[in-house]
Structure formats: C-alpha cells, structure tokens
C-alpha cells in the first residue's frame, strides 16, 4: 500500500495567485501543506520558486498543455500554450518531476483515430521530456469515461496506447461523474497512476466538465467515495486537493479537505 502524499492543485486558487502569489502560497503552507501541484508555471517560474523556497513547498507534479500545439489558447483562456521545451525547462527550474496535460476537449476523443492521435502526441512529448529528466502524464475529466470505443471508455484505450513511462492522474470526481467504478479503474490502470485529484460534491444528473459545476464541496462532504478509495490499499503516490470552482472561501475549503485527508490517511 502507498500512503499518498497530500498536495493541492494551484488552479484551485488561480484568482488569488494573480492578486497575491506569495501571500497565497503562504496561506497554503500555513494550512500544513508542503506539496503543491503547479499550474501556469512557465511565465512565473522565478516568482514561484522564490515563494516555494520561502515556505518550504515543493511541486513534484504540475499541469501544462502538452498534446495540443504551442501557440493556442488554453481551454480556460488563461494563457497561451508555450513550446514544450520552455515548459520542460521551467519545470526543471521548479524541481517538477512529472508534467501532466490537464485537458483535451471532448471532440478530440470521438474516434479511435482521435485517441491514437492523442496518445502519439503525448508519447512524443514523453520523449522530449526525457531529455530534461522529466516524465509526462494525462489528467482526465468525465468525457474520457463516458465516450466509448467498442464498449470501452476511451481513457482505457488511450492508456494502452501510451508508452510505459507515461503516467496518468485520475480525477476521482470527474471519473465518478463519468460512471466509473473508481477502485476498479485505479486497479486496471495500476502503477501508471501517479496521482488522484481529490474533490467532492453532489452527483447531479447531467454533471459535466462542459459546464463547471458551482456546487463542489470539501472532500468528504459530497457523493464521491473518496475515503473508500483512498484506504483501499491502491498505488497512489499523491492525493491532490482541487476545486474547479468553489462558492465560498477557497482557502477554508482547502483546509477542510486537508483535514479530511490527514484524518483518512492516518
């Protein structure tokens, strides 16, 4: 059994980071976090490194667009995709070990040819990343589970097409929303899983990443069987707190999720 290290995806506080990056990272450290998952790190690598060093934080994993071509806007419109060499160089500066692509749009998973294209692009990025001493991975939403080829979720088809060293980050909330049996999925993906995203909320009919939900909740307060999965003896190196959106104080919500995880993983 691997006891996951607790982390937090910095996308959860992206407005706060824009307003006060250093102060926001201090708040995460004050909660007790020592590990974060970096987001939008290329343009502000020096600033992030200074704050990481100040507050004893590390970022072994990070999100960056890899499969889509450089120069296009990210799905949320927050930044433009840099060339992979710039991404990997910035990752090295920050001590990142695994760069994870967080999103490929639903229409890019419709056919086997689409899945093969996505896998080939990520395998290509993996070869480039290896030159920097890095690994790459992919993070799912619901559509990689609801879209199927020959009756199989495209995430499973995709995983089989990836080079052995390419990793996966399973978003438990979105996988559950996509109808997955979480323990069965994680068991099937095995040691390829580098991390899970830990978030919660009510599983309403029609919930989808096409329109980010406004009712996500701290871990343990919704319908996702997080405790059951996290205590099942699976190989999960990192448990990463994340909110796509939170209506209240996000730092308070992160603190509640952190307490849930520390209690669950004792």
N, C-alpha and C positions, 0 to 999 in steps of 0.2 A: 504493500500500500504506500502511495505517495501522499504525504500531507501537503496540500497546496500552500504555497506562499501567497499571502493576501496582497493584492495590488489594486489600483484604481485607474481606469481609462480617463485620461485628461480631457477627452472630448466632453465628458460629463460637465465640466466647468469651463467650456470654451469662452463664454462671455466674460466670466470672471478673470480668466487668464489675459484676455485682451485689455481689461481695465487695470489689472494689477497682477502681473505674473508672479513676482517674487512673494507678495503677500498671500496670494492664493496657494502657492506651494507650501508656504509656512503653515497655513491652516491645515493642509493635509498631513504634514509632519506632526502637528500638534494633536491631531486625532490619534496618531500612533502609527501611521503608515510609513513604511520605509521603502516601499517599492511602488512605482507608478508605471503606467503604460503610456508612452509619449504619443502625441498627436500634433500634426503640423509643426514638426520639429526642424525642418531644413532651414527655414528662414530665420529661426531664432535659436539656433543650436548653442551659440555662445551664452545667450541670456539664460537658457535652460540649464546649461552646465554650471553656471555660477550659482544658481539657486539650488540645484541638486547638491553641489558641494557644500553650500552653507547649511543645508538642513538634513544632510545625511541620507539623501534619496538616491535611488538607482532606478534605471529603466531598462531591464533586460529585454522587454518586448516593446514594440512600437507599431503604430499604424501609418501606412503610407500607400498611396495608389501605385500599383506595380503592373497590373495587367493591361490597363488602358494606356494609351500612348502619352508621352510627355507633351505638355503644352495645352491639354484640355482642362476644363474646369472640373473640380471635384463635384460629386453629386449634390452636396450641400451648398456649393458655390462659395465656400470659404477660402479656397486657394486654387492656384493653378498647379497642375502636376509637374514637378521638376524632373529632369532626366534622372534615370536610375543611378548613374554614377554620383550625382550630387546627393541623392538620398542616402546611398550607402556610405559616402564619405562623412556626412553629418551623423549617421548612426555610429560610426566608429568614434567620432569625437565625443559622443554621449555615452559610450560604453554599451550601446544596444547590441543585443546578440541575435534577435530574430525580428525581421521587418515583415509585418503582416498586412496584406491587402484587405481593407475592411469592406469593400463593396464592389460588386459587378452587377449591373442593372438586370432586372428580371428578363428583359427581352434578349439578353445575351446568353440565356440558358435554355432557350426554347427547343433546340435540336441537338442531336449528338454532335453535329459539326460545331455547334457553338461551344459545347462542353470541351471538345477536343481542342478548339482554338484557345479557350481559357487555360487549359492545362498546359498546352505548348508554350504559351506566353509566360506562365509562371515558372515552368521548367527553365526557360531561357533566362529569366531573372535570377533563378537559383544559381545558375552557372556564373552569372555576373557577380552575384553576392558572394560567392565562394572566394572570388579573387580578393575580397575585402575581409575575409574571415567570418562572414555572416551567413545566416540561413534566412529563408523566407517562408511565409505561410499565408493562409487564407482564412478569413472570418466570415461566417455565414449570417444570413438573415432567414426569414421564413420561406422565401421563394425557392431556395435551393433544396428545400424539403417537399414543398407542395408540387413543384414541377417534376415530372417523372418521365423516364425513358424506359420502355419495356417494363413498366410497373415498378421501377426502382427510382428513389429520389436521386436527382442529378448530383447531389453532394457525394453520394457513394460512388457513382460512376466517375465523377471528377477525381475523387481520391485515388481510384485505381489507375488513373492515367498520369498521376504525378510521380516524379522521381522519388525514390525512397526517402531522401533527405528533406523533402518539402513537408512542412508541418501544417497543422490545422488548429484553429482556435474556434471552439464550439460555443456559440452564444446560446446559453440554455433557454433563455426567454424566447428567442426567435425560433429555435428548434422545436420547443414545445408548442409554440403558436402554429408551427408548420405541421404539427401532428406526430412528431417523433416520440418514440419511447426513448427517453434520454439515456437510461442505463444501457439499453441495447445498442443505441447509436455509438456511445462512447466506447463500449466494448468492441464493436465492429471496427472502429477507427483505430483503436489500440494506442500504441506508443507514438503514433503520429500526432496525437493531441498534445500540444504544448501548453494550452491554457483553456479555461472556460470563462465566459462572461457571466457574471452573477448579477441578475436583475430580476425584478418581480413585478407583479401586477395582475389584475383580473384578466382572465382569458375570455374576452367577449367574442361573440360570433363576428367573423369578418375582420379580426385584428390582422394588420399587415404593415410591413415597413413602407409600403407605398404612401402611407399617411401616418407619420409617427404618432403613437398614442400619447394622450395628455394625462393618463391616469397610472403611470408607472409608480411603484411603491418601493420602500426599502425592502431589502431581502428578508424573506420570511413572513412578509405581510400580504402576499398575493397567492396566486394559484399554482405557481411553478414549484415542483417538488425538489427544491434546492437541497434541503438537509438530507433527504433520502439519497440523492445523487452524490453529494459531497462526502458522505460517510459510507459509501458502498465499496470502498477499497480499490477504486479505479486509479489509473495512472493520470494524475492531473497536477503538473508542476506549479501552475499559477491559477488562482481564483481571482478574477479581475472584476471589481465592482464597476458597474456602468449604469448611467441613466441616459437614454436618448433625449428625454425631457422630464423635468420634474417641476411641479407647480409651486412647491414651497422653497425653503432654503436648501439648496443642494448640498452644502457642506453638512448640515444637520442630517440630511438623508444619507450621505456617505458615512457619517459617524454611526448611524443606526445599522447600516449594512455591515460596517466593520465590526460592530459589537456582535451581530448575528453570526458572522463568520468566525470570529475568535471563540465564541461560545460553542459553535457547532463543531469546530475543528480541534477542540481540546483533547 
